[in-house]
Amino acid sequence: MIDGTAAHLVVSGITKRFAALTVLDRVDLAIARGELVTLLGPSGCGKTTLLRLVAGLTLPDNGHITIAGRDLTKVPPHRRNVGVVFQSYALFPHLTVAGNVAFGLNVRRRPKSEVAAAVHRALQLVHLEHLAERPIAALSGGQQQRIALARALAVEPDVLLFDEALSALDRNLREEMQIELRRILREIGATAIFVTHDQDEALTMSDRIAVMNHGRIEQCARPREIYTRPASLFTLQFVGLSSRIAGTVAASDNGRIQVETPVGRFEAAGTLAPGDRAIVATRPEYLRVGSDGGGNTATGTIRTIVYQGSRCLVDVEAASGQSLLASLSGDQAADLSTGAPIRLSWPVTETFAFPAPEARP
C-alpha cells in the first residue's frame, strides 16, 4: 500500500459517466514516484478512461487527480507534463526519427541546443541513436515503438502513460520489449501507468497491478500477491488459470470453513456462514497426484493432457462434470494417460473461498 501523502500520483474518488453509463465509479489509486502500476482488466472495465483522465484528455465528473502535490484535475493536457505512448505510436511520417523525438520539445519552444541534447539522451536510452536521421517509414514495428517511447521520455515527464503500447507487436518482440521497457523505466526512475488486458504482460512488468472490473478496482497489489492471494473471485478468474467448484458452506470455525460440493467436502480459509453459497478454488500448480494425507482431495478421470515443455496441464473430469486443472512436472505426468482414473490433492492453505455470485434473472 502507498500512503497518499507520500505518493507522486494520486487519483481520489474519480467518477466518470458517459450519458447514463458509469464508466468509473469512485476510483482511488496512489502511485509512488518511480513505480510502474498496470491497469489490468477486460475491455470496457474503465482502464483506458482512467488513463485519459490522468492525461487530461477527458475530465472527470467527480474526484481529483494530483501529481507531485499539484491538483491537475481541470488542467489541460499541454500543461500537465505527462507523456503518453499510444497503441498506434502516433508518429509523424513526414519527420525523421530525431524530428519525431524532438516534437514535444519544439512545441514547448525549448532552445535548439537543449532539444538536440534531449533527443540524443532519449535515443540513447532506447538504443537507437544511430537511426536519428532515418525516416519513420524505414523502421520496423519494434523500432517505431521505441521511438514513440523516446519521444515521451524526451520531455522528462512527471508521469508516463502507456495505452496498450505493446499490443501491436508480435509475441516474441512484445516479450523482448516488456523487459527492455522495464529496464528503461527503472534506469530513469520514471513513474508510469501501463494499460493492458494481457495478464502475462502485467505480471512481467509491474511493481503493482490494479485489477479493474466494471469501473472499479477489485484489487491493487504486487503481482505475486495478485496471483497467489486474489482478493475476489473476479481477480482469481481473470489472472491465471484456476479450478473452481460451487458448493454450500457446511461449517465455519475460527477462520476456516468446510464447503460441501458435488466433488466432495473441501476446507478453506474464510469467514462465510453455514448455508452460504460459496466458490472454492485453487491454482493448477498446487495440485499433486495422490493424497498428501492432510489437504483437500478429489478423484476423477483424465480428459486431456497438454504438453507445455517442462510441465503438463492435465484436465480432470470430476463428479457432476466438474473440471480440475493440474499443472504437473514431467515426472508426475509421465505415467498418466487420457481416460485413466486419478486422485488429486492440494493444500488447504492454497484453497480459496469466495461468496458465490448471485444468479442473474
N, C-alpha and C positions, 0 to 999 in steps of 0.2 A: 504494500500500500504506500501511496505517496501523500505526504502531508500537503494539503492545498496551499498553505502559506509558504512552502519551500518549492513548490512546483514552478516550472518555467511556463507551461501552458495549462490553463485551467478552463474547462468547459463546465458551466454551472447552470443547471436547471433549463437546459436548452430544449425548447419545443418548436417544431416546425410543422405547419399544416399546408396542404395544397387543397383548396376548396374544403370538402368535408373529410378528406383523408388526413389523418395524423401520421406523419412520416417519422417524426422524432418526438418522444414523449418524456419530457423532464430528464434529459440525459446529463449525467455528471461524469467528468473524466479529468484527472490531473496527471500531467506528464512531467517528469523531471528533466532538467537540462541534460542533453546528451543521450536521452533514452529514445529507443525506437519502439513504438507501440503500433501493433497491427489491429485494424478493424476487420474482423472476420465474420462473415455471415452470408446467407443466401441472397440472391437478387431480390431487391425490394425491402431489405431489412433496415435501410436508412444509412448505411455506412458512407456511401458517396455523398449523400446530402450533408452529413456531418462534416465531411472533408471540405465541401464547398462553403459551408458556413465558416469554418476556420480560415479559409482563403479569402472570404469576403465576397465571394461570387453570388451568395444568397444571404439574405438577412433572416434572423430568427423571429418568431412571433413572441417568444418569451425567453428569458435567460441571458447570460452574459458569457463573453469569451475574453479571456485575459492572457496576454503574452508578455513575459518579463515585467509583470506588475502593472501593465498598461491595459486599460479596458478598450478593446478594439471592436466591440460588438457592432457599432454603426460606422466604423472607419472604412472607407473604400479600399479595394484591393491594392491599388498602387501605393498606398500609404501604410501598408502592414509589414512590409519586408518579409514576406512569406514566399518561398519558392515552390512551384508546382511542377511535377513531372507527370504528363498525361499518358494514357494508354497509347494514343496515336503519335506521341512525341511532339507534334505540332511544330516541326522545324520549318524554316523558310527555304524553299528550294532554290530561290534566286541568290541566296547568300552562301558564302563559303562556310566551312566549319568554324573558323575564327569569327566570322561575321555573325553566325548564329549565337555563339557563346557570348559575344560582346553585346548582343541586342539589349538586354536588360540594363546593362551599364550605360549604354548610349542613351537610352530613354531617360535615365537619371542624370544625364549630362555630366558624367564624370570626365576628368581630364584624360586626354589621349594616352599619356604615359601610364596613368593609373589603370585604364582599360586594358592596355597591352599587357601589363604585368599580371592583372587579374585573370585574363584569358589564358595566359601561359600557365599560371598556377592551376587553374581548373582543368586544363587539358592534361597537365602532368598527373593530376590525381586519377584521371580515368585512362592514363597511359596511351593517349592519342595525340600528343603534342606534335608528332611528325606528320599529322594529317591536317594541320591548321589551314592550309590554303586549298584543300581539296573541296570540290563541290559536294553538297549533301547527296545528290543523286548517285554519286560514285561509292557510297558507303553501304555496308551490309546492315541488316536489321539490328544486329547487336551493337555495331558501331554507332548507329543513329541513336540507339537507346543511351549509350554513354555520352553522346553529345548533348542530348536533352538533359541528362544529369549535370554535365559540366556547366550548361547554361544556367541551371538553377543554382549551382554552387557558386558561380562567379560573383553574384551579388551579395554573398555572405549573409544568407537569410537567417532570421531568428528561428524559423521553423521550416522544415522541408516536408512537402506533402506529395505522396505517390498514389495516383489513382490507377490501380490495375496496371502498373507501369511495365511489368514483365510479361503480361499475358499474351502479347503478340509474338513472342519468341518461341522457337521450338523447344522441346523439353530439355535437351542437353544444354543448349545455350542458356535457357532460363535458369537451370540449376547452377551453371557457372556464374551467371550474373547475380544470383542470390548471394553467393559467397563473396563476390567482388564488391557488390554494393554494401554489404555489411562491413567489409574491411574499410571502405572509404568513409562511411559514416562514423565508424569508431575512430578512425585516424583524425578526423577533423572535429570530433566531439559534437556532431550535429544532433539536434532534437528533431525527430521525424515521426510522421504518421503514415502508415502504409495500409492501403485498402486492397483487400483481396478476398476472393471466395475459395481460394486454394489452401486447404488446411496444411498440406505439407510445406508450402511456402511460408505460411505463418509460423509453424513450429520451427523451421530452419532459421528464420531471420530475426525473430522478435526478442526484445527484452521482456515485454509483456504482450498478451493478446487480450483484446476486448471482443468477446463473442456477442454479436448483436442478433436480435430477433424481434421483429415487429416493432421497430423503433426504440427498443430499449437494450441496455447492456445486460446480458444474462450473467456474465462473469468476466472479471478482468484480473488476470493473474499471470504468473510466469508460465511458459509453455509446458514445463513438466507438471505443474500443478493442474493446469487446464486438462491435461491428458489423464493424469493418474488420480485426480480428485475433482472430477466435474461437479459443479455446484447445482446443476439442473439436468433434467432428462434431455432437454434440447442440446445442451453442450455435449453430453455423452454421445448423442446420436450424430451430431454434426462434425465432431472432431474424432476421427479414428473409427475403427470397427468395434463392435460390441455384440454380445449375446444378451437379449432382453426377453424376460418372461413375466407375464402378468399373473398376479395372484391376489390373495387376501391375507392381511396380517392376522396371524393366529395367536400371537403372544408378543408382549413387549415388556422388557425388563432391563433397567439400568443401561440404557443407551443401545441395547441390542433388540432386534425384532426377529420373529420367526414368520416367514411368509409361506403359506400353502399355495402351491401351483400345480398345474397338470403334470409337471415333470417330477415333482417331489417337494419336500419342505426344505427351504433354504434359510440360512441365518445371515443377517447383515447388520451393519451399524445403522441406527436410525431411531427416530422418536415417534413414528406413526403409531396410532392407537389400534388395538384389536378391532377387526371388522373393516378397517380402511382398505380400499383397493390400492395396490402397490405394483410397481415395476421393479424387479430385481435384475441386476445386470453385472457383467464383468467383461474385462478385455480379453481378447483371444490368447495373448501371451501368458496369461495367468493359468490357463487350463493345462492339465497334465493327464497322461494316460494312467489309469489305475486309480486307486484310492490312497490318499495320504494319511488316513486314519483320524483326521481332526477337522477337515474342512467340509465344504459342500460337495456333493457328488450327484452325478446323473448318468443314466445309461441311454444308449440309442444305437442307431445304425448309421454307418458311414455312407453319406450320399456322394460326396466328391472329395478329391484330394488335388489341390492346386500346388504345383511345384513353384517355389519362389526363391530359388537359389539355395542359400544356407538353411532355409526353413520351408515348411509346407503348411498351407492353410487348409484345414480339414473341416468340412461342413458335416455336422452330425444331425440326423433327424431323431429327435427325442419324442416323448409321448405327445399325442394330440397334434403331431406335425410341427412341433416347436423346433427351431433351429438353434444349434450351438456351434459356435466357431472357435476352433482351437488352432493357434499358431505353434507348431511343434518343430523341434530341431530335426535334422535329417535322421539322427539315430532313433528318435522316438517314432518317426513316421515310417521307418524302413520296412517294418513288417505289417503295415496297415494296408487294407485293400477295400475298395468300394463294396458295399453290401454286407460287410462284416460287422458284428456287434462290437461295441466299445463302451468302456466305462471311463468317465472323465471326472476329475476333481479339481478344485481350486480353493484358495484360502478364503476364509470368512473375512479377513482384513481387506481383501481385494474384491469384495462383493458390495455393489452399490444398491441403494434402495431409494426410490423416488415415488411421490404420490402419482397414481395413475391419472393420465389426462382425462378430463370429463368428456363423455361421448357427446358429439355434436348432433343436434336434431337434423 
